[in-house]
Amino acid sequence: MLQDPLAIDFADIQAAAGRIAGHAVRTPLLSHPDLDARTGGRVFLKAEPLQRTGSFKFRGAFNRIAQIDRALTPGGVVAFSSGNHGQAVAATARHFGLPATIVMPADAPAIKVELTRSHGATIVLYDRFGEDRAAIAARIIAETGAVLVPPYDDPNVIAGQGTVGLEIMEDLAALGFVPDLVLCCCGGGGLIAGVATAVRAQAPEAAIYAVEPEAFDDTARSLASGTPERNAPGGTTICDAIVTPTPGQLTFPINRRLLAGGLRVSDDEVRGAVVYAIRHLKVVVEPGGAVALAALLAGKIDLSGKVVVAVLSGGNMDGALLSGILAEP
């Protein structure tokens, strides 16, 4: 029986790569002998903290906004985001001469609010526990005629994020490797859906795992049950960049078909990964961007004899949080 068509395919990611070429950074694959020795695998880390605006989000935002008819959208673009997507949308909108309004939680890290504003965006703050960010964005759209750029549930956004996977495969091939395992953070699921599409198109046997904070493991539970699950209210984590209530409507069907499963990490394991990245790799990785590395270091899956890629997805971390993590014994 034929399965329902998915939101994107490999050709969409190839087209996205053409659009973002010369605008997005082609980030490197990092490796370290200590990481191989600790895990027993051949490990590579995709360094998206080195991307423009400090995270993979620039790829999807650029691919989406590049296809907007600017003459028909004088109201510009609007997005809701805890920070990384907002920065990417703001920077891309400025590039194309469009106004941007970003709806951000009032408790978002100060650095993410400041950096988003520095790209010329108008910031609208809201209470994430008492207000609906989508409703706020809808009101702004109704008033201004702006176009919504979703953080993950959009085919062009997913395809743009999929260029991470395309580059991983190209760079591994140049080194003579094919991945056995790929680990990637997961919030709404846009990044891992795009990565999985690109990787599985070229390495069908590769096993791809979503990695989430323990209190926000909706994708892991949804993959196990086969239907979208919601996170219980009241959960907390330092991984602010990947806190979502439930998998995306477009992303989950992709991930249900292509992923091998989900892994969970604690905040303490994430802190350890942040410190490891700084001390060994000399890269600042924010907590949400470090969960895949945390899963490797914590032994959440057997890596012995395998070629493994973990995506480091972003590096926009509040200075006080970073100082606190580094000061811990």
SVG drawing of the C-alpha trace seen along z (x, -y; Angstrom):
<svg xmlns="http://www.w3.org/2000/svg" viewBox="-7 -48 50 50">
<polyline fill="none" stroke="black" stroke-width="0.4" points="0.0,0.0 1.3,-3.5 2.2,-5.7 1.0,-9.3 3.4,-11.8 5.7,-13.7 6.1,-17.5 9.5,-17.5 11.8,-15.2 15.5,-15.1 15.0,-17.4 13.6,-20.1 16.7,-20.0 18.9,-20.2 17.0,-23.3 17.3,-24.9 21.0,-24.3 21.2,-26.4 19.2,-29.2 21.3,-29.5 24.6,-29.1 26.8,-32.2 24.6,-33.3 24.7,-30.5 28.0,-29.3 29.1,-25.8 29.9,-24.6 32.7,-22.1 32.6,-18.5 34.7,-18.5 36.4,-15.4 38.6,-14.8 40.6,-11.7 39.4,-11.9 35.8,-11.6 36.6,-8.5 38.5,-6.9 35.6,-7.5 32.9,-6.2 34.7,-3.5 33.3,-5.0 34.5,-7.4 32.7,-10.5 32.0,-13.7 30.2,-16.8 28.4,-19.2 29.3,-22.6 26.2,-24.8 27.2,-27.3 29.5,-28.6 26.5,-29.3 25.2,-32.9 23.2,-34.1 24.7,-31.3 22.4,-28.3 21.1,-26.1 17.9,-28.2 19.4,-30.7 19.2,-28.0 15.4,-27.4 14.6,-31.1 16.6,-32.1 15.1,-29.4 11.5,-30.4 11.9,-34.2 13.9,-34.0 10.7,-32.7 8.4,-35.4 7.1,-37.9 8.4,-41.1 6.2,-43.4 3.1,-41.7 4.2,-41.6 4.7,-45.2 3.9,-44.1 7.1,-42.0 7.4,-38.8 6.4,-37.7 7.8,-34.7 7.4,-33.3 10.6,-32.1 12.5,-31.7 15.5,-33.2 17.4,-31.3 14.6,-31.2 13.8,-34.8 17.4,-35.9 17.5,-34.0 14.2,-35.5 15.3,-39.0 18.7,-38.8 17.2,-37.3 14.4,-39.9 16.9,-42.7 18.9,-41.1 15.8,-41.2 14.7,-44.7 11.6,-43.4 10.4,-44.5 10.3,-41.7 8.3,-41.3 9.4,-38.5 7.1,-37.2 9.4,-36.1 8.8,-34.7 9.5,-37.3 11.9,-34.8 13.9,-34.2 17.7,-34.5 18.7,-38.1 21.4,-37.5 18.8,-36.1 16.4,-39.0 19.3,-41.5 20.7,-39.8 17.3,-39.5 16.7,-43.2 20.2,-44.0 19.0,-42.7 16.4,-45.4 13.4,-43.4 10.5,-44.6 10.2,-42.4 6.8,-41.5 7.2,-39.8 4.7,-37.4 4.1,-35.2 4.8,-31.6 2.8,-30.2 -0.3,-32.3 -0.5,-33.5 -0.6,-31.9 2.3,-32.9 0.5,-31.7 -2.5,-33.8 -0.4,-36.9 1.4,-36.3 -2.0,-35.8 -3.2,-39.1 -0.1,-40.9 -0.6,-39.3 -4.2,-40.4 -3.2,-44.0 -0.2,-44.3 -0.5,-41.8 2.8,-40.2 3.7,-36.7 4.3,-34.0 7.6,-32.2 7.0,-29.2 9.9,-27.8 9.5,-24.2 6.1,-23.3 6.7,-24.7 8.1,-22.7 10.6,-25.4 11.9,-25.8 12.3,-22.0 14.0,-21.8 16.4,-24.6 17.3,-22.8 17.9,-19.7 20.9,-21.3 22.7,-20.4 22.2,-16.7 23.2,-17.3 26.5,-18.8 27.1,-16.1 26.8,-13.5 29.0,-15.3 31.8,-15.9 31.7,-12.4 31.9,-11.1 34.9,-13.2 36.6,-11.5 35.6,-8.1 32.9,-7.5 29.2,-6.6 27.3,-7.2 26.0,-4.4 24.3,-6.6 23.2,-10.3 22.1,-12.0 20.3,-15.3 18.4,-17.5 14.7,-17.7 12.2,-20.3 9.4,-20.7 11.3,-18.4 12.2,-20.6 15.9,-20.1 15.9,-16.4 13.2,-15.9 15.3,-17.7 18.5,-16.0 16.8,-12.5 15.5,-13.2 18.9,-14.1 20.8,-11.3 18.4,-8.5 18.2,-9.4 21.9,-8.6 22.5,-6.2 19.2,-4.2 20.7,-2.0 21.7,-4.9 19.9,-4.9 18.9,-8.4 17.9,-9.3 16.2,-12.3 17.7,-13.6 15.5,-15.6 15.6,-16.8 14.0,-14.4 11.1,-16.6 10.4,-17.4 10.6,-14.0 7.4,-14.2 9.1,-13.0 10.6,-9.9 7.2,-9.0 5.4,-9.8 7.8,-7.6 7.1,-4.8 3.4,-5.1 3.0,-6.0 0.9,-9.1 1.7,-12.6 2.1,-12.9 2.2,-16.1 4.5,-17.1 3.1,-17.4 2.8,-21.0 5.3,-22.3 8.4,-20.7 11.7,-22.6 15.0,-22.4 18.0,-24.5 17.5,-23.6 15.3,-26.5 15.9,-26.3 14.1,-22.9 11.1,-23.3 7.9,-22.5 4.6,-21.1 4.2,-18.4 5.7,-17.3 4.9,-19.3 2.1,-18.4 4.4,-18.3 7.5,-17.1 6.2,-14.2 5.1,-12.1 8.6,-12.5 10.2,-11.6 7.9,-8.7 8.9,-7.2 12.6,-7.9 13.9,-7.9 15.1,-4.9 13.9,-6.3 14.4,-8.9 17.0,-9.4 16.7,-11.4 19.3,-13.4 19.3,-15.1 20.2,-18.7 23.3,-17.5 24.4,-15.5 23.8,-18.5 25.9,-20.7 28.7,-18.1 28.5,-18.3 28.6,-22.1 31.8,-21.9 33.3,-19.2 32.7,-21.2 34.5,-24.2 37.4,-22.4 38.0,-19.9 36.5,-21.4 36.9,-25.1 33.3,-25.7 30.5,-27.3 27.4,-25.2 24.1,-26.2 22.3,-23.6 19.7,-22.8 22.4,-22.5 24.4,-20.2 21.9,-17.4 23.2,-15.1 26.8,-15.4 25.4,-14.8 23.8,-11.5 27.2,-10.4 29.1,-11.2 26.5,-9.6 26.6,-6.4 22.9,-6.5 23.6,-4.3 26.4,-1.9 28.8,-3.5 31.5,-0.8 32.9,-0.5 30.4,-2.8 30.7,-6.0 28.6,-8.6 27.6,-12.1 26.1,-14.4 24.7,-17.8 25.7,-20.7 22.8,-22.9 23.4,-26.3 25.7,-28.4 23.6,-31.4 24.0,-31.0 23.3,-33.5 26.6,-34.6 25.4,-34.0 24.3,-30.5 27.6,-29.7 29.5,-31.1 27.4,-29.1 28.0,-25.8 31.7,-26.4 31.9,-27.2 30.3,-23.9 32.6,-21.3"/>
</svg>
